[in-house]
Amino acid sequence: MDILQLLVSGVANGCIYGLLALGFVLIYKASEAVNFAQGDMMMLGAFLGITFINASYADLPFLIGITLAALLLGLFGYLLDRLVLRAIFGQPQFAMVILTIALGFLMRFVAGVIWGHDPSSLETPFVGKVWQLGELIIPVVDAVIICTTVALTAILYFFFARTRLGVAMQASSQNQMAAYYMGIPVKRINAIVWALSGVVAAIAGVMFAAKGAVEPSVGLLFGIKAFAAAVIGGLGSLPGALLGGLLVGIVEPFAGRYLPSGAGQVAPYALMLLVLILRPGGLFAQISQKKV
C-alpha cells in the first residue's frame, strides 16, 4: 500500500513536470531553442493564480482565477516574443539561451518585489480533502492535477491534429523556410507558440500552488527538473514530454523513500544521464526526416 501511495503522489507531481516540459518542447519545436525561463513563467503563473483566487480584493472562483492567470501569462509570452525575442532573430541559438536565463533572473526579481519572498500557497475548494479507497488515501488535489493534465493533453492533441493553426505550427516546426514559402506567417506562429507555452506554464503553476508553497526561486529548481523530463522524453516530442514528466515525478518519491538521504533530488538527473547514454535523442526521439 505504501508503494501505491507513493505512486499516486509521484504521478500527480509528474503531471506538473510534464506540463512544464510541454512548454520546453513547444518552444524547441518552433525555434529549435530552449527557454530556460520556462520554470520562472510557471512561478509567475502560480503567483497570478494566488492573487486572483486568494486576494481579498479579487477573491475570484477557482476556474475563473486559473483562466485569467493563463490568459495573462499567454499574453506575456506573446509580447515577449514580439518585443524582445524577435530582436535576436537569426542570431546563434546561444544568444537565446543567455537571453532566457537573464529573463529568468529578471522574473524572479520582479516576483520578489511584488509578492515578497515568503512562501505562499493557493487556497482551493478541495484543499485538505481526500478520497479513501481502503487503506489508500488519494488527496483530491492530486486527482484534480491528474484530470487537468489528461484534459489539457487531449485539447492540445486535438488542436495540433485537427485545427488549421495547429497544422501550421507543425509545418513551421518541420521547416520554417518551406513553411514561409507556402504562405505560413512563421513569425506570427512563433509568437502564438510562446503564448501557448505561457498558458501551459500558468496552468502548471496554479496546479503546483494548489499542492505546495510558492516563492520566487521555486521556478528555477522546478524548471530544471522539467527540462530533465523534456530531455528524457525527447525535446522534439510532445508525448515524450509528458512521459518524461511522469517518470521524473515517480522516480523522485521512490528514490527518496528507498534510497539514501538526498537521492530523491539527484534521481531525475541520474535518470536523464542514463537515457542520454542509452538513447541520446530521448525515449521518443523523432528520427524521421523533416518534410519539405
Number of C-alpha atoms within 10 A of each C-alpha: 10 9 11 13 14 17 17 20 18 22 24 27 25 28 31 30 32 34 30 33 35 32 32 30 28 27 24 18 22 25 18 15 19 22 27 22 25 31 31 29 33 34 31 27 32 32 26 23 31 28 19 21 24 19 11 9 9 12 13 18 13 19 11 13 21 26 16 20 29 28 20 18 27 26 18 17 22 21 17 16 20 17 10 11 15 15 10 12 14 8 10 10 15 10 15 20 16 13 17 19 19 13 19 22 16 14 20 22 15 14 19 15 11 9 15 13 15 10 12 17 19 23 15 16 12 13 13 11 11 14 11 11 8 7 10 14 14 17 19 17 21 22 17 15 24 20 14 18 23 13 12 15 18 11 12 14 15 12 14 15 13 11 12 11 15 18 14 18 25 19 22 23 23 17 15 20 14 15 19 14 10 10 9 18 15 22 17 14 19 23 24 22 25 27 26 24 29 29 28 27 33 33 28 31 32 30 29 26 24 24 21 12 14 24 21 25 19 16 25 22 12 20 24 19 25 32 31 25 34 34 29 32 30 26 29 26 22 25 18 26 35 28 24 33 35 23 23 30 28 22 24 21 23 17 18 16 16 10 12 9 10 11 18 19 15 14 19 26 18 13 18 22 16 13 18 16 11 10 14 15 18 24 21 20 17 14 8 6 7 10 8 10
